[in-house]
Amino acid sequence: MKANTTRSYKDLVVWQKGVALAKLIYQLTNNFPGDEKFGLIAQMRRAAVSIPSNIAEGQARHKTGEFIQFISHAEGSLAELDTQLILSVELRFARAENADVASELVSEVRRMLNVLRRKLATRA
């Protein structure tokens, strides 16, 4: 069965929130130590970019089953990013209040993906 093909992934609020989260992570990691450029900075940025990218790719496939699969990939990246945010605070690379803003957005995107997955599953 086909997913909703009349809308662009750019119309999905969860994609928009994912882009906002990626931008926030780029800003947050700008203040990390330079020697983390190829470590935690790269990992966090890659995970953050992966979230809206997987949402976009899944929606663009136009098949419900594939969209659900890409939602799972986005959820995996969210879990990875959540872990990395915790580490960034514990390593004192980020202030807790700054990481908390990102963590709240991670939780919001996770909830939105769960709702989207349930809606898609009823169509499959």
C-alpha positions in Angstrom: 0.0 0.0 0.0 1.2 3.5 -0.8 1.9 6.1 1.9 0.4 9.6 1.4 2.1 10.8 -1.8 0.3 14.1 -2.0 2.6 15.7 0.6 6.3 16.4 0.7 8.4 15.3 3.6 9.0 19.0 4.1 5.3 19.3 5.1 5.8 16.8 8.0 6.1 18.6 11.3 8.3 15.7 12.6 10.8 16.4 9.7 10.8 20.1 10.5 11.5 19.3 14.2 14.2 17.0 13.1 15.9 19.7 11.1 15.6 22.1 14.1 17.2 19.4 16.3 20.1 19.0 13.8 20.7 22.7 13.8 20.6 22.8 17.6 23.2 20.0 17.8 25.5 21.8 15.4 25.3 24.9 17.6 25.8 22.9 20.8 28.9 21.1 19.4 30.5 24.3 18.2 31.7 24.8 21.8 33.1 21.3 22.3 36.9 20.8 22.6 38.7 20.9 19.2 40.2 17.4 19.8 36.6 16.0 19.6 36.2 17.1 16.0 36.5 13.6 14.8 35.0 12.0 17.9 31.9 13.1 19.7 31.2 16.1 17.5 31.2 14.1 14.3 29.1 11.3 15.9 26.5 13.7 17.3 26.2 15.7 14.1 25.9 12.5 12.0 23.2 11.1 14.2 21.3 14.4 14.3 21.4 14.8 10.5 20.3 11.2 10.1 17.0 11.8 11.8 15.3 14.2 9.3 17.2 12.5 6.5 15.7 9.1 7.3 12.2 10.7 7.6 12.7 12.3 4.2 13.9 9.2 2.5 11.2 7.0 4.0 8.4 9.4 2.9 10.0 9.7 -0.6 9.8 5.9 -1.0 6.0 6.2 -1.3 5.5 2.7 0.3 4.2 2.4 3.8 6.3 -0.5 4.8 9.5 1.2 3.7 8.4 4.5 5.4 8.0 2.5 8.7 11.4 1.0 8.2 13.0 4.5 7.8 11.1 5.7 10.9 12.9 2.9 12.8 16.3 4.1 11.5 15.4 7.7 12.7 14.4 6.3 16.1 17.8 4.5 16.3 19.6 7.8 15.5 17.5 9.5 18.2 18.6 6.9 20.8 22.2 7.3 19.7 22.0 11.1 19.9 20.2 10.9 23.3 23.1 8.8 24.7 25.7 11.2 23.2 23.9 14.2 24.8 24.2 12.5 28.2 27.9 11.8 27.6 28.6 15.4 26.5 27.2 16.6 29.8 29.1 14.0 31.9 32.3 14.8 30.1 31.6 18.5 30.7 31.7 19.4 27.0 28.1 20.8 27.2 26.3 22.6 30.0 23.3 20.6 31.3 20.8 23.4 30.5 21.9 23.5 26.9 21.8 19.7 26.5 18.4 19.6 28.2 16.9 21.8 25.4 18.2 19.3 22.9 17.0 16.3 25.0 13.5 17.7 25.2 13.4 18.0 21.4 14.7 14.5 21.1 11.8 13.3 23.3 9.3 15.3 21.2 10.6 13.9 17.9 10.5 10.4 19.4 6.8 10.9 20.4 5.9 12.2 17.0 7.6 9.3 15.2 5.7 6.9 17.4 2.4 8.5 16.4 3.4 8.5 12.8 4.4 4.9 12.9 1.0 3.9 14.5 -0.9 5.8 11.8 1.1 4.2 9.0 0.7 0.8 10.5 -3.1 1.1 10.3 -2.7 1.6 6.5 -0.3 -1.3 5.9 
